[in-house]
């Protein structure tokens, strides 16, 4: 009973933090709005400029940040649960970079350049292309790490190697672009929600809701997988089948997030760890809390990225890395 009460309190606190950051993010920017301006605009009493700022620019971007944060946090939680490795993350293992590589190549070959003239067809098919890249990266990692089963340390090391290879290929491919295009792609591949629109929200929301719900539904199986292969098999779980199934869920979530925001590393690493310290290892509580933590971190990071050097904007992935890299080093030292 006490654990359920603690879970409820922590969830409410995180929701409160997200709501406060939501309001601050709506308010801050090149056009500053007061809380009263925001309320009036949301109920249809704002000026035309205020409606453009909120409904066309800031609100879709905020919702994108929340959805992407949830997707990457759940993907990281699944990867850490399936591999039983605290260092597992889609951004480190090469899943995000595989998705980013495929998306950049797709846009380049289909449109001739990176951002100008991207059609609705391209926008709606980008998540599918990103999924192909993410699945390709996951397949390479899984195939190379397989040796009569999956060893978590081997999986991590091969994943880091694949990630490095994908990033190198991405850099080589970027040399085909003009200077302006190159700068835009570098910003995007470092993680950026710049240019978010309602189209992107409509595209990724069903993926996040569907696969996130499925991950929550499979919470018990993730708990069993954490007990080890022998114990899991003894409890009647088809270990490899469930492991592959959950890896696909993680790859889909990470791939879709990457298709619209570039490669945001470390968010999927940090969020599950913070959630685990708050509510423990049981995935029925861990997945929702990790989702809230991921949503809050990315929304707060994007708000900082938009405003810290305004009117210039830095990639949100760099802000997340400021948090993630020190934590990654701490985990590496702790693993030793």
C-alpha positions as CSV (number, residue, x, y, z in Angstrom):
1,X,0.0,0.0,0.0
2,X,2.8,2.4,0.9
3,X,4.6,1.6,-2.4
4,X,1.4,2.4,-4.4
5,X,1.1,5.6,-2.5
6,X,4.7,6.5,-3.2
7,X,4.2,5.7,-6.9
8,X,1.1,7.9,-7.0
9,X,2.9,10.8,-5.3
10,X,6.0,10.6,-7.5
11,X,3.8,10.4,-10.6
12,X,1.8,13.5,-9.5
13,X,5.0,15.4,-8.8
14,X,6.5,14.6,-12.2
15,X,3.2,15.6,-13.9
16,X,3.3,18.9,-12.0
17,X,6.9,19.5,-13.1
18,X,5.9,18.7,-16.7
19,X,2.9,21.1,-16.5
20,X,5.0,23.9,-15.0
21,X,7.6,23.4,-17.7
22,X,4.8,23.3,-20.3
23,X,3.6,26.7,-19.2
24,X,7.1,28.2,-19.0
25,X,7.9,26.9,-22.5
26,X,4.7,28.4,-23.9
27,X,5.6,31.7,-22.3
28,X,9.4,31.9,-23.3
29,X,10.7,32.7,-26.7
30,X,11.4,35.6,-29.1
31,X,7.8,36.7,-28.5
32,X,7.2,36.6,-24.7
33,X,3.7,36.0,-23.5
34,X,2.2,36.4,-20.1
35,X,0.3,33.6,-18.5
36,X,-2.9,35.6,-19.1
37,X,-2.1,36.0,-22.8
38,X,-1.6,32.2,-23.0
39,X,-5.0,31.5,-21.3
40,X,-6.8,34.0,-23.5
41,X,-5.2,32.5,-26.6
42,X,-6.0,29.0,-25.6
43,X,-9.7,29.9,-25.2
44,X,-9.8,31.8,-28.5
45,X,-9.5,35.3,-27.2
46,X,-5.9,36.0,-28.2
47,X,-4.6,38.1,-31.1
48,X,-3.7,36.6,-34.4
49,X,0.0,36.9,-33.7
50,X,-0.4,35.2,-30.3
51,X,-2.4,32.4,-32.0
52,X,0.4,31.8,-34.5
53,X,3.0,31.8,-31.8
54,X,1.2,29.3,-29.6
55,X,-0.7,27.0,-32.0
56,X,1.6,26.9,-35.0
57,X,5.0,27.2,-33.3
58,X,5.2,26.4,-29.7
59,X,2.4,24.0,-28.9
60,X,3.3,21.4,-31.6
61,X,6.9,21.6,-30.6
62,X,6.1,21.1,-26.9
63,X,3.9,18.1,-27.7
64,X,6.7,16.7,-29.9
65,X,9.2,17.0,-27.1
66,X,6.8,15.1,-24.7
67,X,6.1,12.3,-27.2
68,X,9.8,11.9,-28.1
69,X,10.9,12.0,-24.5
70,X,8.3,9.2,-23.7
71,X,9.4,7.1,-26.7
72,X,13.1,7.3,-25.9
73,X,12.6,6.7,-22.2
74,X,10.5,3.5,-22.8
75,X,12.9,2.3,-25.5
76,X,15.8,2.7,-23.0
77,X,13.9,1.0,-20.2
78,X,13.2,-2.0,-22.5
79,X,16.8,-2.2,-23.7
80,X,18.1,-2.2,-20.2
81,X,15.6,-4.8,-19.1
82,X,16.1,-7.1,-22.0
83,X,19.9,-6.9,-21.9
84,X,20.2,-6.7,-18.2
85,X,22.7,-4.0,-18.8
86,X,22.5,-0.6,-17.1
87,X,24.4,1.0,-20.0
88,X,22.0,0.0,-22.7
89,X,20.5,2.9,-24.7
90,X,19.2,3.3,-28.3
91,X,21.6,6.3,-28.8
92,X,24.6,4.4,-27.6
93,X,23.9,1.1,-29.3
94,X,23.6,2.5,-32.9
95,X,19.8,2.2,-33.3
96,X,19.3,6.0,-33.3
97,X,22.3,6.6,-35.6
98,X,21.0,3.9,-38.0
99,X,17.6,5.6,-38.2
100,X,19.2,9.0,-38.7
101,X,21.5,7.8,-41.5
102,X,18.6,6.3,-43.4
103,X,16.4,9.4,-43.0
104,X,19.1,11.8,-44.2
105,X,19.9,9.6,-47.2
106,X,16.2,9.3,-48.0
107,X,15.5,13.0,-47.9
108,X,18.6,13.8,-50.0
109,X,17.9,11.3,-52.8
110,X,14.1,12.1,-52.9
111,X,14.3,15.9,-52.8
112,X,17.8,16.8,-53.9
113,X,18.5,18.6,-50.6
114,X,17.8,18.3,-46.9
115,X,15.1,20.6,-45.8
116,X,13.8,22.9,-48.6
117,X,10.9,21.5,-50.5
118,X,10.2,18.4,-48.3
119,X,6.8,17.2,-49.5
120,X,4.0,15.8,-47.4
121,X,4.7,12.4,-48.9
122,X,8.3,12.6,-47.5
123,X,7.1,13.7,-44.1
124,X,4.6,10.9,-43.8
125,X,7.1,8.2,-45.0
126,X,10.0,9.4,-42.9
127,X,9.1,7.3,-39.8
128,X,9.0,4.1,-42.0
129,X,12.4,4.9,-43.4
130,X,13.7,5.6,-39.9
131,X,12.3,2.2,-38.8
132,X,14.1,0.5,-41.6
133,X,17.4,2.2,-40.4
134,X,16.8,1.4,-36.8
135,X,15.8,-2.2,-37.6
136,X,18.9,-2.6,-39.8
137,X,21.1,-1.3,-36.9
138,X,19.4,-3.6,-34.4
139,X,19.8,-6.6,-36.8
140,X,23.5,-6.0,-37.2
141,X,24.0,-5.7,-33.5
142,X,21.9,-8.7,-32.7
143,X,23.5,-10.9,-35.4
144,X,27.1,-9.9,-34.4
145,X,26.5,-10.2,-30.7
146,X,24.8,-13.7,-31.0
147,X,26.9,-16.5,-29.7
148,X,24.7,-19.3,-28.4
149,X,22.7,-16.6,-26.8
150,X,23.1,-12.9,-26.1
151,X,25.8,-11.6,-23.7
152,X,25.0,-8.1,-22.4
153,X,28.6,-6.9,-22.4
154,X,29.2,-8.2,-25.9
155,X,26.0,-6.6,-27.1
156,X,27.0,-3.2,-25.6
157,X,30.5,-3.2,-27.1
158,X,29.3,-4.3,-30.6
159,X,26.5,-1.7,-30.4
160,X,29.0,1.1,-29.6
161,X,31.1,-0.1,-32.6
162,X,28.1,-0.1,-34.9
163,X,27.1,3.4,-33.6
164,X,30.6,4.7,-34.4
165,X,30.4,3.2,-37.9
166,X,27.0,4.7,-38.7
167,X,28.1,8.1,-37.4
168,X,31.2,7.9,-39.7
169,X,29.0,7.1,-42.7
170,X,26.7,9.9,-41.8
171,X,29.6,12.3,-41.7
172,X,30.9,11.1,-45.1
173,X,27.4,11.5,-46.6
174,X,27.1,15.0,-45.2
175,X,30.0,16.1,-47.3
176,X,27.7,15.9,-50.3
177,X,25.7,18.8,-49.0
178,X,26.2,22.5,-49.4
179,X,27.5,24.5,-46.4
180,X,24.0,25.6,-45.4
181,X,22.6,22.1,-45.7
182,X,25.5,20.6,-43.9
183,X,25.0,22.9,-40.9
184,X,21.3,22.0,-40.8
185,X,22.0,18.3,-40.9
186,X,24.6,18.5,-38.2
187,X,22.1,20.3,-36.0
188,X,19.4,17.8,-36.7
189,X,21.6,14.7,-36.2
190,X,22.7,16.1,-32.8
191,X,19.0,16.2,-31.8
192,X,16.7,19.0,-32.8
193,X,12.9,19.6,-32.6
194,X,13.3,22.8,-34.7
195,X,10.6,23.1,-37.3
196,X,8.1,20.8,-35.5
197,X,4.6,20.9,-36.9
198,X,1.3,19.3,-36.2
199,X,1.9,16.8,-39.1
200,X,4.8,15.3,-37.1
201,X,2.7,15.1,-34.0
202,X,0.0,13.3,-35.8
203,X,2.5,10.9,-37.3
204,X,4.4,9.8,-34.2
205,X,1.6,10.0,-31.6
206,X,-0.1,6.7,-32.7
207,X,3.3,4.8,-32.6
208,X,4.1,6.1,-29.1
209,X,0.7,5.3,-27.7
210,X,0.4,1.9,-29.3
211,X,3.9,0.6,-28.7
212,X,4.2,2.3,-25.3
213,X,1.0,0.7,-24.2
214,X,2.2,-2.7,-25.4
215,X,5.5,-2.3,-23.5
216,X,3.4,-1.5,-20.3
217,X,1.3,-4.6,-21.0
218,X,4.5,-6.7,-21.2
219,X,5.8,-5.4,-17.9
220,X,5.6,-8.8,-16.2
221,X,7.6,-10.5,-19.0
222,X,10.3,-7.8,-18.6
223,X,10.4,-8.5,-14.9
224,X,10.8,-12.2,-15.6
225,X,13.6,-11.6,-18.2
226,X,15.5,-9.7,-15.5
227,X,15.7,-12.9,-13.4
228,X,18.0,-14.5,-16.0
229,X,17.5,-16.9,-18.9
230,X,17.5,-20.1,-16.8
231,X,15.0,-18.8,-14.3
232,X,12.8,-17.2,-17.0
233,X,12.7,-20.5,-19.0
234,X,11.8,-22.4,-15.8
235,X,8.9,-20.0,-15.3
236,X,7.6,-20.9,-18.8
237,X,8.8,-17.9,-20.7
238,X,10.1,-18.3,-24.3
239,X,13.2,-16.1,-23.6
240,X,14.5,-15.5,-27.1
241,X,11.1,-15.0,-28.6
242,X,10.1,-12.4,-25.9
243,X,13.5,-10.8,-26.1
244,X,13.2,-10.3,-29.9
245,X,9.7,-9.0,-29.5
246,X,10.6,-6.4,-26.9
247,X,13.7,-5.4,-28.9
248,X,11.4,-4.7,-31.9
249,X,9.2,-2.5,-29.7
250,X,12.3,-0.5,-28.5
251,X,13.6,-0.2,-32.0
252,X,10.2,1.1,-33.3
253,X,9.9,3.7,-30.5
254,X,13.6,4.9,-31.0
255,X,13.3,4.9,-34.8
256,X,10.1,6.9,-34.9
257,X,11.5,9.4,-32.4
258,X,14.7,9.8,-34.4
259,X,12.8,10.3,-37.7
260,X,11.5,13.6,-36.4
261,X,14.1,14.8,-33.9
262,X,17.4,13.4,-35.0
263,X,19.6,11.4,-32.8
264,X,19.1,12.3,-29.1
265,X,21.5,10.2,-27.1
266,X,21.6,9.5,-23.3
267,X,17.9,10.3,-22.7
268,X,17.0,6.6,-22.8
269,X,20.0,5.9,-20.6
270,X,19.3,8.4,-17.8
271,X,15.5,8.3,-17.6
272,X,15.2,4.6,-16.5
273,X,17.9,5.0,-13.9
274,X,16.2,8.0,-12.3
275,X,12.9,6.2,-12.4
276,X,14.4,3.0,-10.9
277,X,15.8,5.0,-8.0
278,X,12.4,6.5,-7.5
279,X,10.1,3.5,-7.7
280,X,12.3,0.4,-7.9
281,X,12.8,-2.2,-10.7
282,X,9.2,-3.4,-11.2
283,X,8.4,-2.5,-14.8
284,X,4.7,-1.9,-14.1
285,X,5.7,1.2,-12.2
286,X,9.1,1.8,-13.9
287,X,7.8,2.3,-17.4
288,X,5.2,5.0,-16.6
289,X,7.6,6.9,-14.3
290,X,10.5,6.6,-16.8
291,X,8.1,8.0,-19.4
292,X,7.3,11.0,-17.2
293,X,11.0,11.6,-16.4
294,X,12.0,11.4,-20.1
295,X,9.2,13.8,-21.1
296,X,10.2,16.3,-18.4
297,X,13.9,16.1,-19.2
298,X,13.4,16.6,-23.0
299,X,10.8,19.4,-22.6
300,X,13.0,21.2,-20.1
301,X,16.1,20.7,-22.3
302,X,14.3,22.0,-25.4
303,X,13.1,25.1,-23.5
304,X,16.7,25.7,-22.5
305,X,18.0,25.1,-26.0
306,X,15.5,27.6,-27.5
307,X,16.2,30.4,-25.0
308,X,19.7,30.2,-23.5
309,X,21.3,31.8,-26.5
310,X,18.2,33.4,-28.1
311,X,17.6,34.3,-30.9
312,X,20.2,31.5,-31.7
313,X,19.1,28.0,-31.0
314,X,21.3,25.0,-30.0
315,X,20.4,21.4,-30.7
316,X,18.4,19.9,-27.8
317,X,20.5,16.8,-28.0
318,X,23.5,18.8,-26.8
319,X,21.6,20.0,-23.7
320,X,20.5,16.4,-22.9
321,X,24.1,15.2,-23.3
322,X,25.3,17.7,-20.7
323,X,23.2,15.6,-18.3
324,X,23.8,12.2,-19.9
325,X,27.5,12.1,-20.5
326,X,28.5,12.6,-16.8
327,X,25.9,10.0,-15.8
328,X,27.3,7.6,-18.4
329,X,30.8,8.0,-17.1
330,X,29.5,7.4,-13.5
331,X,27.8,4.2,-14.7
332,X,30.9,3.0,-16.4
333,X,33.0,3.6,-13.3
334,X,30.3,1.9,-11.2
335,X,30.3,-1.1,-13.6
336,X,34.0,-1.6,-13.0
